[in-house]
Amino acid sequence: MLYYYKTIDNNPVKVGDPVVFTITVCANNATAQQVNIGDVLPQNFTMTIPNWPWNNPVTLPANGCVPYTISGYYTLDGDDCHIVGNTATLNQVGTTNIITAEVCPTVQIACFNPAMVTYPDNESVTSLGLPSTVSNQIIYIEGTFTVNQTFEFSDCQIYIAAGGQIIVDPNYTFTLDNTIIEGCGYMWQGIKLQNGANAEIINDSWIRDADIGLNIINNSKVKILQSMFTDCVRGVYSEPTGGCADISTTWIYIDESVFDMVRPAFLWSYTNQPAHGTKPIAGVELNNVLEQIIRIGKLPGYAPNQFKNMNAGIVIHNSTLEIHNTTFRDIQPDNFYTEAWKGSAAASTGGGLGNNCTSNNIIVKTILGIDNINNCYRGIYTDFSGLGASAVKILNAHTGIFSTRCPFLQTVRVTGCTITASHFGIDWYNNAGAKSMYADGNSIKIENNKLGVAISLEELSNTAIANYQIVNNIDIRVVSAANGIRMRNIGNATISYNKIYQSVNVNYPTTYGVAMEFCKKNNLSCNEVYCYNASYTNSYGMNIMESGSNIYECNLTQGNGTGVFFGGNQCNSTDFRGNIMKDNLLGLELNSQAVTSTQVRKGNLWINYGGVFGAINSNPLYIFSQFQVNAMFGTALYPLVSPPLWFAQVAGTNFSCSTALSCIGQAAPDVDVSYLKTVIHDSINVPVYQNETEASAKINTIETLVENPALRAADTTLNNFYNNNINETAGKIASVKRLKSLSNISTYNNSLLLLDSLTKTKTDSLYLIDSLNTINPSNTFNLLLDEIKLRLSVLLQTQNQIMMLVKNANDSLLDEANTLNITIAPNEIPEINQRFINDVELNYRDVGKDYIKNNFNDLLALAQQCPYSGGEAVIRARIFLRQITDTIEYEDQAVCLQNGIFRQSNLSNEKVEAANKLILIPNPANEYIALRGLDRLIDCYSIKLL
């Protein structure tokens, strides 16, 4: 005899809850028997453990029972036997007998409560005949519910069906007061304010499980006070308007509220819900909202707003926002999302030149005692935006503050902030055209990352001016990390009165207090760099690579392996004065290519150096870097140097920092004409990279003459050189660079500044009038608001038209640069590299980051060259690669040392054996390999390539 029954572990059951069905087969026979077991499940049931169907037939024991289970969940409510049926079948092998067993659970909605009031789909406040306030109810909304009069839920618990939505019609206000709205097993669309609709979310109200918790179309007023938005893909979102001049006068106030991911995962998605990651994309994301009408965390005496456990905290696009009294915790990127700002606590983006939007700015402030941003991948991100960050604490970040493309005389100011980060404290990248990029009074600590940089400044060209000012940052700590301040391709920056503290570990092989790579016309003055281990030879106070026409005045480097290091022939026209090199193993070093130009009684001091020499110059052309010193003032001015003739005694008054007027804002040093003429007469003779050095020096010389027409006009030799070379390879490279730099200069700057000022005035008026209207509503105020909005729109439209003129002019210059770059016929490695990297830059402006990705391998091969051989293009390649990854380590010391670039003594044997040796130089920018002998006179070689 066979017994057969089917049971469920829980009845009634709710949609989405786990369910286990058990089919039990019992036998009471003389022998074992074989049976076939089947089951018909309802269509609204989904299995989660695929343990059915079984491998029929199954063998039953002679006596006893065997259970078989099915696990899953229901997706619809109702009596499931009336829907499809829930029937198991049993057939004994060899017979036609079929036994059935049925179970009929009651399936309730996921949020079922006997006290529920149901609002059917597609109903409204008026169609249901609801009063203006509904209080103390548990409500289930089956679909779309429309608020078509001013309406309030008070002290309610509301559940919304999958994909449901609340729509607020224009001119009405929807209020949630101490009310919870959440999904019912599934996510829902959220609350949507139509154009001109308003919302108040107050007094511990809670919106959760929505795709967009509060979706604002335009011209709305939103007040969020002491409430929560959790487990939403977006908490608060304002949709983009038609264009930059199509402004929104949406007003948003958020105080003492929480945006968080509380559930371990989102509820199930509703049908056709947009795809999303495992975290909310942002707590608040706003588009095209004017300044002074968004206020987050500004009310005094309130607890801070909180943003936690999401992909980004607050993000604005083409808007202006002030953030006060707000904290961010555990904001980490969700790699499902592709936006560059992912992982940022606060972010601001503009439309870029293509969309002509620049009326955007973000201001982040703090109040005493609050660590604003903690354990976030990035603290603040800006792109095509201004920034004001004041007294913000950013702790345990990958990057503290990142800013790029600050255009059209906008300003970025970071003052009085505290930042601890693993990779970058302040990271400013490609900001040509900014009015000011200003960092003052900040404390930054970078720790335990051999690539970590406290303040990083990078531009695509050293003639692209971003007006960087890094001043009075008195506590920059580099703990087992790479750089205090690193500058790549920077021009006209002021780096003054900063204090940098280095501590090193053998696991982090090189550390620089200040590093400059291919920089021009900068002022580094009155900075102090302290290292705690002078015997660590790979610690440098200041490391200057191929950077000329800079002022180094009254700086202190103390306790480093090397106090100051100059590398490369482009360091000419340097003004090095009043600097103190104290307690370093070696005070000053020039590598075998370095040329700094003559220093006449500049008052530099060497105090207590730990090695044999206070200064070493490995370049045979040391005469072009001669220090002329009045030695009567003692050995501190005239240390033991190598070679001895490098320093010369010249009577006269020495420069003294005590008599210097200022460390900020001095003009770049005069061009060293004598060195330019040495280049012109092919008189450079260095131990290694002879051809590359000559090519780089020639490019640098003609660049100087292109930038200084009065200089070449005053000297026949210089003018003849210019005329003879301007249409040759070096001249074309210099001309391309000049055209690119001109694209960052606009004749419309004054107009843009005026328009920006007028826009701010109008928005201030908008804020004031609306405040008065709130206190004493009047139709007169409404008319004034409409008038100001119209004038603002006209101002923005004018601004956009000017920006389009600027863009067209810039595009014309860049097109000309591209046409000229194509005609360059390079011979030497630096020339080949420059043409290639110019092509990358010009295409990058049109195509964007994808062009870098598509040329990643070629860029990487270029970036890994020795910069003294490959030239400026090597550093530019590294700058581009930074957009893809910041984890590449470049072993310049190892690569360049292979050919003795740092020490002349390393070259002695190579010079003797030059008759048998070749250098093979693969170049990523062309499809060939250069073969070069160590001696310039090459006879004949037998070459076998495998």
PAMAR-906420 format. One line per field, with one value per residue (C-alpha): residue in one letter; z, x, y. Coordinates in steps of 0.5 Angstrom, whole numbers. Each point is the difference from the previous one (the first is absolute). Layout:
residues N
residuo <- A:... .
zz <- Z:... .
xx <- X:... .
yy <- Y:... .
This chain:
residues 946
residuo <- M:L:Y:Y:Y:K:T:I:D:N:N:P:V:K:V:G:D:P:V:V:F:T:I:T:V:C:A:N:N:A:T:A:Q:Q:V:N:I:G:D:V:L:P:Q:N:F:T:M:T:I:P:N:W:P:W:N:N:P:V:T:L:P:A:N:G:C:V:P:Y:T:I:S:G:Y:Y:T:L:D:G:D:D:C:H:I:V:G:N:T:A:T:L:N:Q:V:G:T:T:N:I:I:T:A:E:V:C:P:T:V:Q:I:A:C:F:N:P:A:M:V:T:Y:P:D:N:E:S:V:T:S:L:G:L:P:S:T:V:S:N:Q:I:I:Y:I:E:G:T:F:T:V:N:Q:T:F:E:F:S:D:C:Q:I:Y:I:A:A:G:G:Q:I:I:V:D:P:N:Y:T:F:T:L:D:N:T:I:I:E:G:C:G:Y:M:W:Q:G:I:K:L:Q:N:G:A:N:A:E:I:I:N:D:S:W:I:R:D:A:D:I:G:L:N:I:I:N:N:S:K:V:K:I:L:Q:S:M:F:T:D:C:V:R:G:V:Y:S:E:P:T:G:G:C:A:D:I:S:T:T:W:I:Y:I:D:E:S:V:F:D:M:V:R:P:A:F:L:W:S:Y:T:N:Q:P:A:H:G:T:K:P:I:A:G:V:E:L:N:N:V:L:E:Q:I:I:R:I:G:K:L:P:G:Y:A:P:N:Q:F:K:N:M:N:A:G:I:V:I:H:N:S:T:L:E:I:H:N:T:T:F:R:D:I:Q:P:D:N:F:Y:T:E:A:W:K:G:S:A:A:A:S:T:G:G:G:L:G:N:N:C:T:S:N:N:I:I:V:K:T:I:L:G:I:D:N:I:N:N:C:Y:R:G:I:Y:T:D:F:S:G:L:G:A:S:A:V:K:I:L:N:A:H:T:G:I:F:S:T:R:C:P:F:L:Q:T:V:R:V:T:G:C:T:I:T:A:S:H:F:G:I:D:W:Y:N:N:A:G:A:K:S:M:Y:A:D:G:N:S:I:K:I:E:N:N:K:L:G:V:A:I:S:L:E:E:L:S:N:T:A:I:A:N:Y:Q:I:V:N:N:I:D:I:R:V:V:S:A:A:N:G:I:R:M:R:N:I:G:N:A:T:I:S:Y:N:K:I:Y:Q:S:V:N:V:N:Y:P:T:T:Y:G:V:A:M:E:F:C:K:K:N:N:L:S:C:N:E:V:Y:C:Y:N:A:S:Y:T:N:S:Y:G:M:N:I:M:E:S:G:S:N:I:Y:E:C:N:L:T:Q:G:N:G:T:G:V:F:F:G:G:N:Q:C:N:S:T:D:F:R:G:N:I:M:K:D:N:L:L:G:L:E:L:N:S:Q:A:V:T:S:T:Q:V:R:K:G:N:L:W:I:N:Y:G:G:V:F:G:A:I:N:S:N:P:L:Y:I:F:S:Q:F:Q:V:N:A:M:F:G:T:A:L:Y:P:L:V:S:P:P:L:W:F:A:Q:V:A:G:T:N:F:S:C:S:T:A:L:S:C:I:G:Q:A:A:P:D:V:D:V:S:Y:L:K:T:V:I:H:D:S:I:N:V:P:V:Y:Q:N:E:T:E:A:S:A:K:I:N:T:I:E:T:L:V:E:N:P:A:L:R:A:A:D:T:T:L:N:N:F:Y:N:N:N:I:N:E:T:A:G:K:I:A:S:V:K:R:L:K:S:L:S:N:I:S:T:Y:N:N:S:L:L:L:L:D:S:L:T:K:T:K:T:D:S:L:Y:L:I:D:S:L:N:T:I:N:P:S:N:T:F:N:L:L:L:D:E:I:K:L:R:L:S:V:L:L:Q:T:Q:N:Q:I:M:M:L:V:K:N:A:N:D:S:L:L:D:E:A:N:T:L:N:I:T:I:A:P:N:E:I:P:E:I:N:Q:R:F:I:N:D:V:E:L:N:Y:R:D:V:G:K:D:Y:I:K:N:N:F:N:D:L:L:A:L:A:Q:Q:C:P:Y:S:G:G:E:A:V:I:R:A:R:I:F:L:R:Q:I:T:D:T:I:E:Y:E:D:Q:A:V:C:L:Q:N:G:I:F:R:Q:S:N:L:S:N:E:K:V:E:A:A:N:K:L:I:L:I:P:N:P:A:N:E:Y:I:A:L:R:G:L:D:R:L:I:D:C:Y:S:I:K:L:L .
zz <- 0:-2:4:-3:2:-1:5:1:6:1:-2:-1:-4:-2:-7:0:6:0:-1:1:-3:2:-4:5:-3:5:-2:4:-4:0:-5:-3:-5:-6:-1:-4:3:-3:2:-3:3:-1:-5:5:4:-1:2:3:2:-7:4:-5:-4:3:-4:-1:2:7:4:7:5:2:6:2:-2:-5:0:-6:0:-5:3:-3:0:-2:-5:0:6:0:1:-4:-1:-4:-4:-3:5:4:-1:1:-3:1:-5:2:-6:-4:2:-2:6:2:7:1:6:0:5:-1:4:1:-3:3:-3:3:5:2:6:2:1:-7:-4:-7:-6:-6:-6:-4:5:3:6:-3:-3:7:3:5:5:0:5:1:7:4:-6:-3:-7:-6:-7:-6:-5:-2:5:-2:5:-4:6:6:4:6:3:8:4:-5:-3:-7:-5:-7:-5:-5:-5:4:0:3:-5:3:-5:-1:5:6:6:2:7:4:8:4:-6:-3:-7:-2:-6:1:-1:-7:-1:-2:-5:6:1:-7:1:-7:-2:6:5:7:5:8:3:7:8:-1:-7:-3:-8:-2:-6:-5:-7:1:7:-2:-7:-1:-7:0:4:7:7:4:8:3:7:5:-5:-3:-7:0:-5:-6:-6:0:6:-3:-7:-4:-8:-5:-3:-8:0:4:0:1:8:5:6:4:8:4:8:3:7:6:-5:-2:-7:1:-2:6:-3:-2:-8:-4:0:-7:-6:-3:-7:-5:6:-2:1:6:5:7:3:-1:-6:5:6:-4:-7:-3:-7:-2:6:1:6:7:-1:3:7:3:8:1:6:6:6:-4:0:-7:-6:-1:-7:1:-3:-8:-6:1:5:-4:-7:-4:-7:-3:7:6:7:7:5:7:6:-4:1:-5:2:-4:-7:-4:-8:-2:-7:-3:-1:-5:2:1:7:3:7:1:7:-4:-7:-5:-8:-5:-7:-4:-6:-4:4:2:7:6:5:5:6:7:6:6:7:7:7:6:2:-6:-4:-6:-5:3:-3:-7:-7:-2:5:-6:-7:-5:-8:-3:6:5:8:6:6:7:6:-3:4:-5:3:-3:-7:-6:-3:4:-5:-7:-5:-8:-6:5:-6:-2:6:5:7:4:7:6:6:7:-1:3:-5:1:-6:-3:-7:-1:5:-5:-7:-5:-8:-6:2:-5:0:7:4:6:3:7:6:6:7:-1:4:-4:2:-5:2:-2:-7:-5:-5:5:-1:5:-5:-8:-5:-7:-7:-7:-2:4:-4:2:6:6:5:5:7:6:6:7:1:6:1:-6:3:-5:4:-4:-6:-7:0:4:-6:-7:-6:-7:-6:4:-2:4:7:7:5:7:7:0:5:-2:5:-3:4:-4:0:-4:-3:-4:-4:-2:4:-3:4:-6:-7:-6:-7:-7:4:-2:3:7:7:5:6:8:0:5:-1:6:0:6:-3:-4:-1:-4:-7:-4:4:-4:3:-7:-7:-6:-7:-6:3:-2:1:7:6:7:5:8:0:6:-2:7:1:-7:-3:-6:2:-7:-7:-7:-6:-7:-5:0:7:-3:2:8:5:6:6:8:0:6:0:7:3:-7:-2:-6:-1:-7:-6:-8:-4:-7:-4:5:-2:5:-3:4:7:2:8:1:8:0:6:2:7:3:-6:1:-6:-2:-5:1:-7:-6:-8:-4:-7:-4:-2:8:-3:-2:8:3:7:1:7:5:4:6:3:2:-2:0:-6:-3:2:-3:-7:-6:-5:4:-6:0:6:-1:5:-2:4:2:4:1:-1:7:2:5:-5:-5:-1:-1:-1:-5:-6:-3:-8:-3:-1:-6:-6:0:-7:1:0:-5:-5:3:-3:-6:-2:2:6:4:2:5:2:-2:-4:-4:-6:4:5:-6:-3:6:1:-7:1:7:-3:-6:5:4:-6:-2:7:0:-7:3:2:-7:-3:4:-2:-7:2:3:-5:-6:4:1:-7:-3:5:1:-6:2:5:6:-2:-2:7:3:-4:1:8:-1:-4:6:5:-4:0:8:-1:-1:-2:3:7:3:-3:3:7:-1:-2:6:5:-3:1:7:1:-3:4:6:-1:-2:7:4:-4:1:8:0:-4:5:6:-3:-7:-5:-7:-1:2:-5:-5:2:0:-7:-2:3:-3:-7:1:3:-6:-5:4:-1:-7:-1:4:-4:-7:2:2:-6:-4:5:-2:-7:0:4:-5:-5:3:2:-7:-2:5:-3:-7:2:4:-6:-4:6:-3:6:1:7:6:3:-7:-1:7:-1:-6:3:6:-3:-5:7:3:-6:-1:7:0:-5:2:8:4:-5:-4:5:2:-8:0:7:-2:-4:5:6:-4:-1:7:2:-4:4:0:-2:-6:-2:2:2:-3:5:5:-4:-1:7:1:-5:3:7:-3:-1:7:5:2:-5:3:-5:2:-2:4:-3:-7:0:4:-5:-5:6:0:7:1:-5:3:-2:-7:0:-2:-5:-4:-1:-2:-5:-6:1:4:-3:3:-2:1:-2:-1:1:-5:-6:-3:0:5:1:0:3:2:6:-4:-5:-5:-2:-5:-1:4:-1:2:2:2:3 .
xx <- 0:2:-1:1:-1:3:1:2:4:-4:-7:-2:7:2:2:8:0:4:-4:1:-5:1:-2:0:-1:-1:0:-3:2:4:5:3:-4:2:-4:0:-1:-3:-2:-4:2:-4:2:1:5:8:5:6:3:0:-2:-5:-2:3:4:-6:-2:2:1:-5:2:-5:-2:1:0:4:-1:2:0:-1:3:-2:-5:-6:0:-8:-5:-7:-2:5:-5:-5:6:3:0:6:-1:5:-1:3:0:2:5:-4:-7:-4:-3:2:-1:0:1:-2:2:-4:4:-3:5:0:3:7:-2:-7:-3:-7:-1:2:-4:1:0:-1:5:-1:-4:1:-2:-6:-3:1:-3:5:1:6:3:0:3:1:-1:4:-1:1:1:-1:3:0:-3:-1:0:-4:-2:5:0:3:2:1:2:-1:3:0:2:0:0:5:1:-5:1:-3:-1:-1:-3:2:-1:-2:4:1:2:3:-1:3:-2:4:-1:4:-1:-4:5:2:3:-5:2:-1:-3:0:-1:-3:2:-2:-2:3:2:1:3:1:0:3:-3:3:0:4:0:-1:3:0:-2:-2:0:0:-2:1:-3:-1:1:3:1:3:0:2:-1:3:1:2:1:-1:4:-1:-2:-2:1:-2:0:4:-4:1:6:5:-4:-6:0:-3:-3:-1:2:2:2:2:2:1:-1:3:1:2:0:-3:-2:5:-2:-5:-7:-2:0:-7:-1:4:3:7:6:4:6:0:0:-4:3:0:-4:-2:1:-2:0:0:-2:2:5:-3:-6:3:1:3:1:0:-5:4:0:-3:4:4:-3:3:1:3:1:-1:4:-1:-2:-2:1:-2:0:0:-2:2:0:2:1:0:0:0:4:1:2:2:-1:4:-1:-5:4:-7:0:4:0:7:-3:-2:3:0:-3:-2:1:-2:1:-2:-2:7:1:-4:-6:2:-2:4:-5:2:4:0:2:1:1:0:-1:4:2:-3:4:-4:2:3:2:-3:4:0:-2:-1:0:-1:0:-1:-2:2:1:0:3:1:2:-3:3:1:3:2:-1:3:0:-2:-2:0:-1:1:-2:-2:-1:-2:3:-3:3:2:2:2:1:1:-1:2:1:3:0:4:1:-1:-2:-1:0:-1:0:0:-3:2:-4:-2:1:3:1:2:2:1:1:-1:2:1:3:2:2:2:0:6:-4:-3:0:-3:-1:0:0:0:-1:0:5:4:-2:-7:-1:-5:3:1:2:2:2:0:-1:4:-1:1:2:3:0:3:-3:3:-1:-2:-1:0:0:-1:0:-1:1:-1:-2:2:2:2:0:-1:3:1:2:2:1:3:0:4:-6:-1:6:0:-4:0:-2:-1:1:-1:0:0:-2:1:0:-2:1:3:1:1:-2:3:1:2:2:1:6:5:4:-6:3:-6:-3:0:-2:-2:1:0:0:0:-3:3:-2:-2:2:2:1:1:-2:2:2:2:2:-1:5:0:-2:-1:1:-1:0:0:2:-6:1:3:-2:0:0:2:1:0:-1:2:3:0:2:0:4:1:-2:-1:1:0:0:4:-5:-2:1:-3:4:5:-2:3:1:-7:2:-2:2:3:0:2:0:2:3:7:-3:-5:-2:2:-1:1:-1:6:-3:0:2:-7:-2:5:0:3:1:3:4:2:-6:2:-1:-8:0:6:0:5:-3:1:3:4:0:-8:0:4:1:-2:0:-7:-6:-4:-7:-4:-7:0:0:-5:-6:-5:0:-6:-1:6:2:3:8:3:1:7:2:7:-2:-5:6:3:-5:-1:8:-1:5:-4:5:-3:2:-7:-6:4:-5:-6:3:2:-7:-4:5:-2:-7:0:4:-5:-5:3:1:-8:-2:5:0:3:6:1:-1:6:5:2:3:-7:-4:4:-1:-8:0:4:-4:-7:-3:5:-2:2:-3:-7:0:1:-6:-4:1:-1:-7:-2:1:-3:-7:0:0:-6:-1:-7:2:-2:-7:0:2:-6:-5:2:-1:-7:-2:2:-4:-6:0:1:-6:-4:2:-2:-7:-2:2:-5:-5:0:-1:-5:-3:-2:-1:5:6:-3:1:7:2:-2:3:7:-1:-1:7:4:-2:2:7:1:-2:5:6:-2:1:7:2:-2:4:6:-1:0:6:4:-2:3:6:0:-1:5:5:-2:1:7:1:-1:5:6:5:4:7:2:-4:-2:-3:-3:-3:-3:-3:-4:-2:-3:-4:-2:-2:-4:-4:-1:-4:-4:-1:1:3:-2:6:5:-3:0:8:1:6:4:-1:3:6:1:-1:5:6:5:-3:7:0:-7:-1:-6:-5:2:-3:-6:-1:0:-5:-5:1:-2:-8:0:4:4:4:6:7:5:7:4:6:1:-2:4:6:1:4:3:-5:1:7:6:4:-4:2:7:0:-5:3:6:-4:-4:3:-4:-6:-7:-6:-7:-5:-7:-5:-8:-1:2:1:8:6:5:7:5:8:2:6:-3:5:-3:3:-3:-4:-2:-7:-4:-7:-4 .
yy <- 0:7:6:7:7:8:5:7:3:6:2:5:2:7:2:0:-4:-7:-6:-7:-6:-7:-6:-6:-7:-6:-7:-6:-6:-6:2:6:4:5:6:6:7:6:7:5:7:7:5:5:-5:1:-6:2:-6:-5:-6:-2:-4:-6:-5:-5:-5:0:-6:-1:-4:-6:4:7:7:5:7:4:8:6:7:7:6:2:6:2:0:-4:-7:-4:-6:4:3:-6:-5:-3:-8:-5:-7:-7:-6:-7:-3:-5:3:5:2:8:2:8:4:8:5:7:6:7:4:7:7:1:5:-3:3:-1:7:2:5:-1:6:-4:2:6:4:7:4:3:-7:-3:6:0:6:5:-4:-8:-2:-6:-5:-6:1:-5:4:-5:4:8:5:7:6:5:4:3:-7:-3:-7:1:-6:-5:-6:-1:-6:1:-6:-2:6:5:7:6:6:7:5:7:6:-5:-2:-7:-1:-6:1:-6:-5:-6:-2:-6:-5:-7:-5:4:7:5:6:6:6:5:7:3:7:5:-5:0:-5:0:-6:1:-3:-6:-2:-6:-1:-7:-5:5:1:7:2:7:2:7:3:8:6:-4:1:-5:-1:-6:1:-6:-5:-6:-3:-7:-6:5:0:7:4:7:1:6:-1:4:6:1:4:4:6:-4:1:-3:4:-6:1:-5:0:-6:0:-5:-6:-7:-3:-7:-7:-4:-7:-5:1:3:-3:-3:4:2:-2:5:3:4:-5:2:-2:-3:7:6:4:7:2:7:1:7:3:7:3:8:2:2:-4:-7:0:-6:0:7:1:2:-5:-6:-7:-1:-3:-7:-4:-7:-6:2:1:8:4:7:1:7:1:7:3:3:-3:2:-6:1:-4:-6:-7:-5:-7:-7:3:-5:-1:-5:-2:-1:7:3:8:3:3:-7:-1:7:3:7:1:6:-1:5:-1:1:4:-5:2:7:0:3:3:-5:0:-4:3:-5:3:-3:1:-1:-7:-3:-5:1:-5:-7:-7:3:-2:8:6:5:-1:6:0:7:3:5:-3:4:-5:3:-4:-7:-6:-6:-6:-7:2:-3:8:6:5:-1:6:0:4:7:4:7:4:-4:-1:-6:1:-5:4:-3:-7:-6:-6:-7:-5:-6:3:7:6:5:-2:6:-3:4:7:5:6:0:7:-3:-7:2:-5:4:-2:-8:-6:-6:-7:-5:-7:-7:1:0:4:5:7:6:5:-2:6:-3:4:-3:6:4:6:-1:4:-2:6:-5:3:-5:4:-1:-7:-1:-7:-5:-7:-5:-6:-6:3:4:7:6:5:-3:4:-2:4:6:8:6:-3:3:-5:3:0:-8:-4:-8:-5:-7:-6:-6:-8:-4:-3:6:1:8:6:7:6:4:-3:4:-3:4:6:8:7:-2:3:-5:4:0:-8:-4:-8:-4:-7:-5:-4:3:-6:-3:2:0:5:7:7:3:-4:4:-3:3:7:6:8:-1:3:-4:5:0:-8:-4:-8:-3:-8:-3:-4:5:7:3:-4:3:-5:2:6:3:3:6:7:-2:5:-4:5:0:-8:-3:-8:-2:-7:-3:-6:4:7:2:-5:1:-6:-1:4:5:8:5:6:4:2:7:1:-3:-1:-8:-3:-7:-2:-6:-5:-7:-2:1:6:5:0:-4:1:-6:5:1:7:2:7:1:-1:4:2:7:1:5:-5:4:-1:-7:-7:0:4:-4:-7:-5:-2:-5:2:6:5:0:5:6:6:7:6:3:0:-6:-1:-1:-2:5:6:-4:4:-6:-7:0:3:2:-1:-5:0:3:-5:-2:2:-3:-7:1:2:-6:-4:4:-2:-7:1:-5:-6:-5:-7:-3:1:5:0:0:6:4:-1:1:7:2:-1:4:5:2:-1:6:4:-1:2:6:4:6:-4:-3:7:3:-6:-1:-7:-2:3:-4:-6:1:1:-6:-5:3:-4:-6:-6:4:6:-4:-3:7:3:-6:1:8:-1:-5:5:6:-5:1:8:4:7:-1:0:6:-1:-7:3:6:-5:-5:6:2:-7:0:7:-3:-6:3:4:-6:-3:7:1:-7:0:6:-3:-6:5:4:-3:5:0:5:-4:-6:5:3:-8:-1:6:-1:-7:2:5:-6:-4:6:0:-7:0:6:-4:-6:4:3:-7:-3:5:-2:-7:2:4:-6:-5:4:0:-7:-2:4:-3:-7:2:2:-6:-5:4:-1:-5:-2:-3:-1:-3:6:3:-7:0:7:-1:-6:3:6:-4:-4:7:3:-6:-1:7:-3:-7:0:-5:-6:3:-1:-7:-2:2:-2:-5:5:5:-4:-2:7:2:-5:3:4:7:3:-4:0:7:4:-5:-5:4:2:-8:-1:5:-3:-7:3:1:-8:-2:3:-6:0:0:4:-3:7:-1:-8:2:6:-3:-5:5:4:6:1:-1:2:-5:-6:2:-1:-8:1:6:-4:-6:4:-3:-7:3:2:2:-2:5:-3:6:-1:6:-3:-7:0:-1:5:-3:4:0:2:4:5:-2:-7:-4:-7:-5:-7:-1:-6:1:-6 .
